[in-house]
Amino acid sequence: MTEPGAEIEPASRPRIKRRRAGAGTLRRAVGIGAGVLLVGTSGALVAGVAVLDPTGAAAQFPIPVAEVPAGEYTGVCPAPPRLLESDAALADPEFSPESESASTTVSGMVLSSLGGNLPGSMLSPLGSGEALATIATGESDESGAGAVPEAVTNEDGLTNRTAGVLTDQTADGVSVFSAQPVGSQPATAGAVTSYTATDGDLGGLAIAHCRAPSGDFWILGASTTVGATAVLNLSNPSGTPATVDLELYGTEGPVESGGTRGLLIAPGATESIVLAGLATDQDQLAVRVLSDGGRVTGSIQQSVLRELIPGGVELLQPAAPASNTQVIPGVRVQDEDIADEISAQDGYEAATPAVQIVVPGSTDAVLNVRVYGSGGEVELPDGGVLTATAGAVTGVSLESLPSGDYTVEVTSDVLISASARVNRGVEAGEPVDFGFAPSGARLGNTQVAVFPSGSEARSRSVRPRVGLRFSSLR
């Protein structure tokens, strides 16, 4: 790439093109070289232009600078789980109200500027500009010519940065947590939705982060076997229609099905698809979502009912983008005796901890699965090295691990995506619950972590191949 304002040396002597005009004047053509460079996160677009005459001397022109404004933070919070009213084999479901004890809330946080000004931020229903709750209006954030610079530090030499917090806001459907930019930078914000129910077929706990829309993502952990219900919910928070294609992968390879191409999602709308109508009797199903036009968010409402005993509910969320290394924090393994008692029951074979890995390409993957606990690395049987079939989902059991909290690292010679299943129960014959921990992305310099209230929360950070660093928030 040509650096802005750099001189461009001619490869040879410029040719002179002769053209007759009214008086027979001779005109010389000049060569123009241009370079464009996107600088910094603030989005300053810099273009440098050098104009050459036939002698090779460069004439420099001023460099124009165009400021590209930072975009608004948008996090889409999934709707609470709902029971299906219609036949689960249909791909277009209808839902009945949740159980009587069910409660769904959204909590969020946004950081201010260093001077303490909070950006405009609120929670609103998808497709509606009317706020369910407002953290800040952003009216105090003055900018532009003549604005008085805010005081960045106080008398103690500390910044005046603060945070705006939203706690336990009731939400009955898909909601959007949004925050305006802080000056020329995107807002640092985050939100989480929490569902709890102590009765009914959807009894359990389901927690999901409010995610930014994307044009390409993977969701692992779905199941369409007998007693399992998986509903893919796709939301379009943008103002542009989205055309979505789905790719489905099971343990035996890609799942071909009609109705997976050209799904149209209108702006501000959500479409729900029962995955059993596209891929029946799949115990480990991975879904890739590709969007053209508007970007979308997605989650899978996964629930299990074994005869009359609830088997848990979860909101499956996208894993980190496919890569050669996937890191999954927050994998909790419960007491071995209780886990063995529960999984020994008929129909409870899947109620065990495991990692699910999808290999989307056409080449088999050589995997190295490593597990880290609070005391360092824990060995898996056979050293955690195995070959995974291309175009399929491979499961790796974690039953051999003692009770505790772990981080799983999966490395591969080809691109993969991964997620881990965890289970929780008290004793055989009683309802159990399950959860999925998707692989996570590398943390940035400034990160917001929002935890739901009313339950114990623990943060986990990991440096793969070095060890874990634990901290607990209760």
SELO-634335 format. One record per residue (C-alpha): residue in one letter; y, x, z. Coordinates in Angstrom, 1 decimal. Example, Ala and Ser with C-alpha at 12.3 -4.5 7.8 and 13.67 -1.06 7.14 Angstrom:
REM SELO-634335
REC   residuo       c2       c1       c3
REC         a     -4.5     12.3      7.8
REC         s     -1.1     13.7      7.1
***
This chain:
REM SELO-634335
REC   residuo       c2       c1       c3
REC         m      0.0      0.0      0.0
REC         t      3.5      1.3     -0.8
REC         e      5.6      1.8      2.4
REC         p      8.8     -0.1      2.5
REC         g     11.6      1.9      0.9
REC         a      9.3      4.6     -0.3
REC         e     10.0      6.4     -3.6
REC         i      7.6      5.7     -6.4
REC         e      6.9      8.7     -8.6
REC         p      6.4      7.9    -12.3
REC         a      3.0      8.8    -13.7
REC         s      4.6      9.9    -17.0
REC         r      8.0      9.9    -18.6
REC         p      9.1      6.3    -19.1
REC         r      9.0      5.0    -22.6
REC         i     12.2      3.8    -24.2
REC         k     11.8      0.5    -26.0
REC         r     14.3     -0.2    -28.8
REC         r     15.5     -3.7    -29.6
REC         r     18.2     -4.8    -31.9
REC         a     21.0     -6.9    -30.6
REC         g     24.1     -8.2    -32.3
REC         a     25.9     -4.8    -32.3
REC         g     22.6     -2.8    -32.5
REC         t     23.0     -1.5    -28.9
REC         l     20.2      0.4    -27.3
REC         r     18.8     -1.1    -24.1
REC         r     16.6      0.8    -21.7
REC         a     13.9     -0.8    -19.6
REC         v     13.6      0.1    -16.0
REC         g     10.5      0.1    -13.8
REC         i     10.5     -1.8    -10.5
REC         g      8.1     -1.1     -7.7
REC         a      7.9     -3.4     -4.6
REC         g      6.0     -3.2     -1.3
REC         v      5.5     -5.9      1.3
REC         l      4.5     -5.2      4.9
REC         l      3.9     -7.7      7.7
REC         v      5.2     -6.1     10.9
REC         g      4.4     -7.0     14.5
REC         t      3.2    -10.2     16.1
REC         s      6.7    -11.7     15.9
REC         g      6.1    -12.2     12.2
REC         a      8.9    -10.1     10.7
REC         l      8.3     -9.9      7.0
REC         v      9.8     -6.7      5.5
REC         a     10.1     -6.0      1.8
REC         g     11.2     -2.7      0.3
REC         v     12.3     -2.3     -3.3
REC         a     12.8      0.9     -5.3
REC         v     14.2      0.7     -8.8
REC         l     13.6      3.7    -11.1
REC         d     15.6      4.7    -14.1
REC         p     14.1      6.8    -17.0
REC         t     15.2     10.1    -15.4
REC         g     13.0      9.5    -12.4
REC         a     15.8      9.1     -9.9
REC         a     15.2      6.2     -7.4
REC         a     18.0      3.8     -6.5
REC         q     17.5      2.3     -3.0
REC         f     18.4     -1.3     -2.3
REC         p     18.9     -2.9      1.2
REC         i     15.6     -4.1      2.8
REC         p     15.7     -7.8      3.5
REC         v     14.0     -9.0      6.7
REC         a     12.7    -12.6      7.1
REC         e     11.6    -13.8     10.5
REC         v      8.5    -15.9     10.4
REC         p      8.6    -18.3     13.4
REC         a      5.7    -18.3     15.9
REC         g      3.4    -21.3     15.7
REC         e      2.8    -23.9     18.4
REC         y     -0.2    -23.5     20.7
REC         t     -2.7    -26.3     20.2
REC         g     -5.9    -26.8     22.2
REC         v     -8.1    -29.9     21.4
REC         c    -10.0    -31.3     24.4
REC         p    -13.2    -33.1     23.6
REC         a    -13.7    -36.8     24.5
REC         p    -15.9    -37.6     27.5
REC         p    -19.6    -38.2     26.8
REC         r    -20.6    -41.7     25.8
REC         l    -23.9    -43.5     25.5
REC         l    -24.9    -44.5     22.0
REC         e    -25.0    -48.3     21.4
REC         s    -26.5    -48.1     17.9
REC         d    -29.7    -46.7     16.6
REC         a    -29.7    -42.9     17.3
REC         a    -31.2    -42.3     13.9
REC         l    -27.9    -43.4     12.3
REC         a    -25.4    -40.7     11.4
REC         d    -22.4    -43.0     12.2
REC         p    -22.7    -43.9     15.9
REC         e    -21.1    -46.5     18.1
REC         f    -20.6    -45.7     21.8
REC         s    -20.8    -47.7     25.0
REC         p    -18.8    -47.0     28.2
REC         e    -19.9    -44.2     30.4
REC         s    -21.5    -44.8     33.8
REC         e    -19.6    -46.4     36.7
REC         s    -19.1    -43.1     38.6
REC         a    -18.1    -41.1     35.5
REC         s    -14.8    -39.3     35.7
REC         t    -13.1    -37.1     33.0
REC         t    -10.0    -35.1     33.7
REC         v     -8.0    -32.4     31.9
REC         s     -6.3    -29.4     33.7
REC         g     -4.0    -26.9     31.9
REC         m     -1.6    -24.1     32.5
REC         v      1.2    -22.4     30.5
REC         l      3.1    -19.2     31.3
REC         s      6.9    -19.0     31.1
REC         s      9.0    -16.3     29.6
REC         l      9.7    -13.2     31.7
REC         g     12.9    -14.8     32.7
REC         g     11.1    -17.9     34.0
REC         n     11.8    -20.4     31.2
REC         l      8.8    -22.7     30.6
REC         p      8.1    -23.7     27.0
REC         g      7.8    -27.3     26.0
REC         s      4.3    -28.3     26.9
REC         m      2.3    -31.5     27.2
REC         l     -1.0    -33.3     27.0
REC         s     -1.2    -36.2     24.5
REC         p     -3.9    -38.3     22.8
REC         l     -5.1    -36.9     19.4
REC         g     -3.0    -38.4     16.6
REC         s     -0.3    -39.6     19.0
REC         g      3.0    -38.0     19.9
REC         e      3.2    -40.0     23.2
REC         a      2.5    -37.7     26.1
REC         l     -0.1    -38.5     28.7
REC         a      1.5    -35.8     30.9
REC         t      4.4    -33.3     30.4
REC         i      4.6    -29.9     32.1
REC         a      8.0    -28.9     30.7
REC         t     10.4    -30.2     28.0
REC         g     11.5    -26.7     27.0
REC         e     15.2    -27.9     27.0
REC         s     16.2    -25.0     29.3
REC         d     15.0    -22.4     26.8
REC         e     18.2    -21.6     25.0
REC         s     18.2    -19.3     22.0
REC         g     20.3    -18.4     19.0
REC         a     23.8    -16.8     18.7
REC         g     25.9    -16.9     21.8
REC         a     23.0    -17.7     24.1
REC         v     23.2    -15.9     27.5
REC         p     20.2    -13.5     27.9
REC         e     17.9    -14.7     30.7
REC         a     17.4    -12.5     33.8
REC         v     14.0    -10.8     33.3
REC         t     13.8     -9.3     36.7
REC         n     14.8    -10.4     40.2
REC         e     16.4     -8.3     43.0
REC         d     13.0     -7.0     44.0
REC         g     12.4     -5.6     40.5
REC         l      9.7     -8.1     39.7
REC         t      9.7    -10.4     36.6
REC         n     10.8    -14.0     37.0
REC         r      7.7    -15.2     35.1
REC         t      6.1    -18.4     36.5
REC         a      3.6    -20.9     35.3
REC         g      3.5    -24.7     34.7
REC         v      0.4    -26.4     35.8
REC         l     -1.3    -29.7     34.9
REC         t     -4.0    -30.8     37.3
REC         d     -6.7    -33.5     36.9
REC         q     -5.0    -35.7     34.3
REC         t     -7.3    -38.6     33.4
REC         a     -8.3    -38.6     29.7
REC         d    -10.3    -41.4     28.0
REC         g    -10.6    -39.8     24.6
REC         v     -9.9    -36.7     22.5
REC         s     -6.6    -35.2     23.8
REC         v     -4.4    -32.3     22.7
REC         f     -2.8    -29.7     25.0
REC         s      0.2    -28.2     23.2
REC         a      2.9    -25.6     24.0
REC         q      5.9    -24.5     22.1
REC         p      6.5    -20.8     21.3
REC         v      8.2    -18.6     23.9
REC         g     11.0    -17.0     21.9
REC         s      9.3    -15.3     18.9
REC         q      5.9    -15.2     20.6
REC         p      3.2    -17.9     20.7
REC         a      2.8    -19.5     24.2
REC         t      0.2    -18.1     26.6
REC         a     -1.6    -21.3     27.6
REC         g     -5.0    -22.9     28.1
REC         a     -6.7    -26.1     29.2
REC         v    -10.1    -27.4     30.3
REC         t    -11.7    -30.8     30.4
REC         s    -14.3    -31.7     33.1
REC         y    -16.8    -34.6     33.1
REC         t    -18.8    -35.7     36.1
REC         a    -21.2    -38.6     36.7
REC         t    -23.7    -39.2     39.6
REC         d    -25.4    -42.2     38.0
REC         g    -26.6    -43.5     34.7
REC         d    -28.3    -41.8     31.8
REC         l    -25.4    -39.4     31.3
REC         g    -25.5    -38.2     34.9
REC         g    -24.4    -34.5     35.3
REC         l    -21.6    -32.1     34.9
REC         a    -20.0    -31.1     31.6
REC         i    -17.1    -28.7     31.3
REC         a    -15.4    -27.7     28.0
REC         h    -12.4    -25.6     27.1
REC         c     -9.7    -27.1     24.9
REC         r    -10.1    -25.1     21.7
REC         a     -7.8    -24.1     18.9
REC         p     -8.7    -25.5     15.5
REC         s    -10.6    -23.3     13.1
REC         g    -12.0    -23.3      9.5
REC         d    -15.4    -21.7     10.3
REC         f    -17.4    -21.8     13.6
REC         w    -20.9    -22.0     15.0
REC         i    -22.3    -24.3     17.7
REC         l    -25.8    -23.5     19.1
REC         g    -28.0    -25.3     21.6
REC         a    -28.4    -28.8     20.0
REC         s    -31.8    -30.6     20.2
REC         t    -33.0    -33.7     18.4
REC         t    -36.5    -34.0     19.9
REC         v    -37.8    -37.1     21.6
REC         g    -35.5    -38.0     24.6
REC         a    -32.7    -35.6     23.4
REC         t    -29.5    -36.9     21.8
REC         a    -27.0    -34.7     20.0
REC         v    -23.7    -36.0     18.6
REC         l    -21.4    -33.7     16.7
REC         n    -17.7    -34.6     17.2
REC         l    -15.2    -33.2     14.7
REC         s    -11.4    -33.6     15.3
REC         n     -8.6    -32.8     12.9
REC         p     -5.3    -32.2     14.9
REC         s     -3.4    -31.0     11.8
REC         g     -1.3    -33.1      9.4
REC         t     -3.5    -32.2      6.5
REC         p     -6.8    -33.9      5.6
REC         a     -9.9    -31.8      6.2
REC         t    -13.0    -31.6      4.0
REC         v    -15.9    -30.4      6.1
REC         d    -19.3    -28.9      5.1
REC         l    -22.1    -28.5      7.6
REC         e    -24.9    -25.9      7.6
REC         l    -27.9    -26.6      9.8
REC         y    -30.5    -24.1     11.0
REC         g    -33.7    -24.7     13.0
REC         t    -36.5    -22.5     14.2
REC         e    -38.3    -22.8     10.9
REC         g    -35.2    -22.0      8.8
REC         p    -32.3    -23.8      7.1
REC         v    -32.5    -27.6      7.4
REC         e    -31.6    -29.3      4.1
REC         s    -30.2    -32.8      4.4
REC         g    -27.9    -35.3      2.6
REC         g    -24.6    -36.1      4.1
REC         t    -23.7    -32.6      5.1
REC         r    -21.1    -31.9      2.3
REC         g    -17.6    -33.1      1.7
REC         l    -17.1    -34.9      5.0
REC         l    -13.5    -36.1      5.0
REC         i    -11.6    -36.1      8.3
REC         a     -8.1    -37.7      8.2
REC         p     -5.2    -36.1     10.1
REC         g     -5.3    -37.0     13.8
REC         a     -8.8    -38.5     13.5
REC         t    -12.2    -37.7     15.0
REC         e    -15.6    -38.2     13.2
REC         s    -18.9    -38.4     15.1
REC         i    -22.2    -37.6     13.5
REC         v    -25.6    -38.1     15.2
REC         l    -27.5    -34.9     14.3
REC         a    -30.9    -36.7     14.5
REC         g    -29.9    -38.4     11.2
REC         l    -29.6    -35.1      9.5
REC         a    -32.2    -32.9     11.3
REC         t    -35.0    -34.7     13.1
REC         d    -37.3    -33.2     15.8
REC         q    -35.5    -29.9     16.1
REC         d    -35.8    -28.3     19.6
REC         q    -33.3    -25.5     18.8
REC         l    -30.6    -26.4     16.2
REC         a    -27.6    -24.4     15.2
REC         v    -24.7    -26.0     13.3
REC         r    -22.1    -24.1     11.2
REC         v    -18.9    -26.0     10.4
REC         l    -16.8    -25.0      7.4
REC         s    -13.5    -26.7      6.9
REC         d    -11.2    -26.8      3.8
REC         g     -7.6    -28.1      4.0
REC         g     -6.8    -28.9      7.6
REC         r     -8.5    -26.9     10.4
REC         v    -10.8    -28.8     12.8
REC         t    -12.3    -28.4     16.2
REC         g    -15.9    -29.4     17.1
REC         s    -18.2    -29.9     20.0
REC         i    -21.7    -31.4     20.4
REC         q    -22.4    -34.0     23.1
REC         q    -26.0    -33.1     24.1
REC         s    -27.9    -35.2     26.6
REC         v    -31.5    -35.5     27.7
REC         l    -33.5    -38.5     29.1
REC         r    -37.1    -37.9     30.1
REC         e    -38.6    -41.4     30.5
REC         l    -36.3    -42.9     33.1
REC         i    -35.1    -39.6     34.6
REC         p    -31.8    -38.1     33.4
REC         g    -32.2    -34.6     32.2
REC         g    -28.5    -33.6     32.0
REC         v    -25.5    -33.7     29.7
REC         e    -23.4    -31.0     28.2
REC         l    -20.5    -30.5     25.7
REC         l    -21.7    -27.7     23.5
REC         q    -18.8    -25.5     22.2
REC         p    -18.4    -22.9     19.5
REC         a    -19.7    -19.4     20.0
REC         a    -17.7    -16.3     19.1
REC         p    -17.6    -15.6     15.3
REC         a    -20.8    -14.2     13.9
REC         s    -20.9    -10.4     14.3
REC         n    -23.3     -7.5     15.0
REC         t    -22.7     -7.8     18.8
REC         q    -22.6    -11.0     20.8
REC         v    -21.7    -11.0     24.6
REC         i    -22.6    -14.0     26.7
REC         p    -21.1    -14.0     30.3
REC         g    -21.8    -16.6     33.0
REC         v    -25.6    -16.9     32.7
REC         r    -26.9    -18.2     36.0
REC         v    -30.6    -18.2     36.8
REC         q    -31.6    -20.4     39.8
REC         d    -34.3    -19.7     42.4
REC         e    -37.6    -18.8     40.7
REC         d    -39.8    -21.1     42.9
REC         i    -37.7    -24.2     42.2
REC         a    -37.4    -23.4     38.5
REC         d    -41.1    -23.0     38.1
REC         e    -41.8    -26.3     39.9
REC         i    -39.4    -28.1     37.6
REC         s    -40.5    -26.5     34.3
REC         a    -44.2    -27.1     35.1
REC         q    -43.7    -30.9     34.8
REC         d    -44.8    -32.6     31.5
REC         g    -41.9    -32.6     29.1
REC         y    -39.8    -30.0     30.9
REC         e    -40.8    -27.0     28.9
REC         a    -37.2    -26.6     27.7
REC         a    -35.8    -26.7     31.3
REC         t    -35.9    -22.9     31.4
REC         p    -33.2    -20.2     30.9
REC         a    -33.1    -18.7     27.4
REC         v    -30.9    -17.2     24.7
REC         q    -30.7    -18.8     21.3
REC         i    -29.8    -16.5     18.4
REC         v    -29.2    -17.6     14.8
REC         v    -29.4    -15.2     11.9
REC         p    -27.4    -16.9      9.0
REC         g    -28.1    -14.3      6.3
REC         s    -31.1    -13.6      4.1
REC         t    -32.2    -10.5      5.9
REC         d    -34.3    -10.5      9.1
REC         a    -32.5     -9.1     12.1
REC         v    -33.7     -6.4     14.5
REC         l    -32.3     -7.5     17.9
REC         n    -31.7     -5.6     21.1
REC         v    -31.2     -8.0     24.0
REC         r    -29.7     -6.3     27.2
REC         v    -29.1     -8.1     30.5
REC         y    -26.6     -7.0     33.1
REC         g    -26.5     -8.2     36.7
REC         s    -24.3     -7.3     39.7
REC         g    -26.5     -4.2     40.3
REC         g    -26.5     -3.0     36.7
REC         e    -28.9     -3.5     33.7
REC         v    -32.0     -5.5     34.2
REC         e    -35.0     -4.8     32.0
REC         l    -36.6     -7.6     29.9
REC         p    -40.3     -7.7     28.9
REC         d    -40.9     -5.4     25.9
REC         g    -37.5     -3.8     26.4
REC         g    -35.7     -6.8     24.8
REC         v    -36.3     -5.5     21.3
REC         l    -37.5     -8.0     18.7
REC         t    -37.2     -9.1     15.1
REC         a    -35.6    -12.5     14.3
REC         t    -36.2    -14.4     11.1
REC         a    -33.4    -14.7      8.6
REC         g    -31.9    -18.2      8.2
REC         a    -33.4    -19.4     11.5
REC         v    -32.9    -19.8     15.2
REC         t    -34.8    -17.5     17.5
REC         g    -35.2    -18.1     21.3
REC         v    -35.5    -15.3     23.9
REC         s    -36.8    -16.4     27.3
REC         l    -34.9    -15.3     30.5
REC         e    -37.5    -16.7     32.9
REC         s    -38.5    -13.2     34.1
REC         l    -35.0    -12.7     35.7
REC         p    -34.6    -13.1     39.4
REC         s    -32.1    -15.6     40.6
REC         g    -28.5    -14.5     40.1
REC         d    -25.6    -14.3     37.7
REC         y    -25.9    -12.3     34.5
REC         t    -24.2    -11.3     31.3
REC         v    -26.3    -11.0     28.1
REC         e    -25.5     -8.6     25.3
REC         v    -27.3     -9.0     21.9
REC         t    -26.9     -6.4     19.2
REC         s    -28.2     -6.6     15.7
REC         d    -28.2     -4.8     12.4
REC         v    -27.0     -7.9     10.6
REC         l    -24.5    -10.7     11.6
REC         i    -25.7    -13.1     14.3
REC         s    -24.3    -15.8     16.6
REC         a    -25.7    -16.5     20.1
REC         s    -25.6    -18.8     23.1
REC         a    -27.5    -19.1     26.4
REC         r    -29.1    -22.1     28.1
REC         v    -29.1    -22.4     31.9
REC         n    -30.7    -25.2     34.1
REC         r    -30.1    -26.6     37.5
REC         g    -32.3    -28.8     39.6
REC         v    -33.3    -29.5     43.2
REC         e    -37.0    -30.4     43.0
REC         a    -39.6    -31.9     40.7
REC         g    -39.3    -35.6     40.0
REC         e    -35.5    -35.6     40.5
REC         p    -32.7    -35.5     37.9
REC         v    -31.8    -32.1     36.5
REC         d    -28.8    -30.8     34.7
REC         f    -28.4    -28.0     32.1
REC         g    -25.5    -26.1     30.5
REC         f    -24.9    -23.7     27.6
REC         a    -22.8    -20.5     27.8
REC         p    -21.6    -19.5     24.3
REC         s    -20.9    -15.9     23.4
REC         g    -17.3    -14.9     24.1
REC         a    -14.6    -12.9     22.3
REC         r    -13.0     -9.7     23.6
REC         l    -10.1    -10.4     26.0
REC         g     -6.6     -9.7     25.1
REC         n     -3.7     -8.1     27.1
REC         t     -2.7    -11.5     28.6
REC         q     -5.3    -14.2     29.2
REC         v     -5.2    -17.6     30.7
REC         a     -8.3    -18.9     32.5
REC         v     -8.2    -22.5     33.7
REC         f    -10.8    -23.8     36.1
REC         p    -11.6    -27.5     36.8
REC         s    -10.9    -28.6     40.4
REC         g    -13.5    -30.2     42.7
REC         s    -16.2    -27.6     42.1
REC         e    -17.0    -24.0     42.8
REC         a    -15.6    -21.7     40.1
REC         r    -16.4    -18.0     39.5
REC         s    -14.9    -15.7     37.0
REC         r    -17.1    -13.0     35.3
REC         s    -15.9    -10.0     33.4
REC         v    -18.1     -7.4     31.8
REC         r    -17.9     -4.1     30.1
REC         p    -21.1     -3.9     28.0
REC         r    -23.3     -0.8     28.4
REC         v    -21.2      0.1     31.5
REC         g    -21.9     -2.7     33.9
REC         l    -20.4     -5.8     35.4
REC         r    -17.3     -6.3     37.5
REC         f    -17.5     -9.6     39.5
REC         s    -14.8    -11.6     41.1
REC         s    -15.2    -15.1     42.7
REC         l    -12.8    -18.0     42.8
REC         r    -13.7    -20.8     45.0
***
